[in-house]
Amino acid sequence: DVKNEEDWKAALAETVKKYGKLNILVNNAAISEYRTIEETSLTDWERTMAVNATGVFLGTKYAIEVMKGNGEPCSIVNIASAEVWINDPEFFSYNAAKGAVKCLSSTAALHCARKGYNIRVNTVYPGYIRTPMTIKEAADAGMTEEEYFAPVIQNTPLGHVGEPDDIAYIVLYLASDESKFATGADFNVDGGITIP
């Protein structure tokens, strides 16, 4: 449960026990609420922020604690969303939480650099990706997948939605030493939807 501090501590302790160290963490857990600000209840808001922002905070905080002493290059990759840049009003609490991930990540990257930790923190901003979550969003909105994705495809310069592998490959790059000079950076993987 990414919103539970004790679960994070236990998961990281188990990782160190099993592998002796931690070099890579990807914070990818998320939920979405298809609601405007007026439709968002406090319960909706708190649930979304707990998973999408607090979960990333806890993962990043406790990963740094474990990583900073291992003497090896480490990488934290936090998954935000292209919604940070385009702000679809139908995803109010989701957008707010992903905006928090943006600021959290760059601030943590600067902290680690100034402390001399060998830990990089970067953020990936997926566009619309065909996942179980987006398929659920379509159902929640009373739409078929085709209806849901039609306006997205129309507004995406590459003319299609993404697949999970599109995100996995940028995460692999950021987790590897190939990206050893990248920290506090934003990586849009969105088919061009955020091009001004």
Order of alpha helices (4+ residues) and beta strands (2+ residues): alpha-beta-alpha-alpha-beta-alpha-alpha-beta-alpha-alpha-alpha-beta
